[in-house]
Amino acid sequence: MGRARKEKKIIDLATKKTLHVNLTTSSHAGLRIECFKHRISMQEAIEEFAHLISIGHTGMISLLESVQKKKIKNQIKKIESADADAIYNILEIESPFKDGT
């Protein structure tokens, strides 16, 4: 490996970060298909997405806010479900009918 190539690898390692994400199968497939249609790699699409967020692009910030609201809503649903489960468990334990009477 030539010296210039080694130096480029060192620079790349110093200036780039690695991102590992888990996607649902359908999200991954959809992203891959759309990138293929536009003749770009998934890496290029995600890099542009990250760049737009980093510069405060209005559309991307709105998207993040939408995801945040969705996350909060899902957390509330989980809490409501846990509360309902707890209430049913208490009713089951305290039920006057549990001994068949």
C-alpha positions in Angstrom: 0.0 0.0 0.0 1.4 3.4 -1.0 2.2 6.1 1.5 -0.5 8.4 0.0 -3.1 5.7 0.4 -2.1 5.0 4.0 -2.4 8.7 4.8 -5.8 8.9 3.2 -7.0 6.0 5.4 -5.7 7.7 8.5 -7.5 10.9 7.5 -10.7 9.0 6.8 -10.6 7.3 10.2 -10.0 10.6 11.9 -12.8 12.5 10.1 -15.6 9.9 9.8 -17.7 8.1 12.4 -19.4 4.8 12.1 -23.2 4.4 12.8 -24.9 1.1 13.5 -28.7 1.0 13.3 -31.4 -1.6 13.5 -34.2 -1.2 11.1 -37.3 -3.3 10.6 -37.2 -5.5 7.6 -39.8 -3.4 5.8 -38.1 -0.1 6.5 -34.7 -1.5 5.4 -36.2 -2.9 2.2 -38.1 0.4 1.4 -35.0 2.5 2.0 -32.9 0.2 -0.2 -35.5 0.3 -3.0 -35.8 4.0 -3.0 -32.1 4.5 -2.9 -31.7 2.1 -5.8 -34.3 3.9 -7.8 -32.4 7.2 -7.3 -29.0 5.5 -7.9 -27.6 6.4 -4.6 -26.3 4.3 -1.7 -28.1 4.0 1.6 -24.9 5.6 3.0 -25.3 8.6 0.8 -28.9 9.0 1.8 -28.3 8.7 5.5 -25.3 11.1 5.2 -27.5 13.7 3.6 -30.2 13.2 6.1 -27.7 13.7 9.0 -26.3 16.8 7.2 -29.7 18.4 6.8 -30.5 17.8 10.5 -27.1 19.3 11.5 -27.8 22.5 9.6 -31.3 22.8 11.1 -33.2 22.2 7.9 -36.8 23.1 8.7 -38.3 19.9 7.1 -35.9 17.6 8.9 -36.4 19.3 12.3 -40.2 18.9 11.8 -39.6 15.3 11.0 -37.7 14.9 14.3 -40.4 16.6 16.2 -43.0 14.3 14.7 -40.9 11.3 15.7 -40.6 12.7 19.2 -44.4 13.1 19.5 -44.9 9.6 18.2 -42.4 8.2 20.8 -44.1 10.1 23.6 -47.6 8.8 22.5 -46.2 5.2 22.4 -44.7 5.6 25.9 -48.1 6.9 27.2 -49.8 3.8 25.6 -47.3 1.5 27.3 -47.9 3.2 30.6 -51.7 3.0 30.2 -51.3 -0.7 29.3 -49.1 -1.4 32.3 -51.7 0.5 34.5 -54.5 -1.6 33.1 -52.5 -4.8 33.7 -51.8 -3.8 37.3 -55.5 -3.0 37.9 -56.5 -6.4 36.5 -53.9 -8.1 38.7 -55.2 -6.4 41.8 -58.8 -7.2 41.0 -57.8 -10.8 40.4 -56.0 -11.0 43.8 -58.7 -9.1 45.7 -61.7 -10.6 43.9 -64.4 -11.8 46.2 -65.2 -14.4 43.6 -61.8 -16.1 43.4 -62.8 -19.0 45.7 -65.9 -19.7 43.6 -68.2 -18.1 46.2 
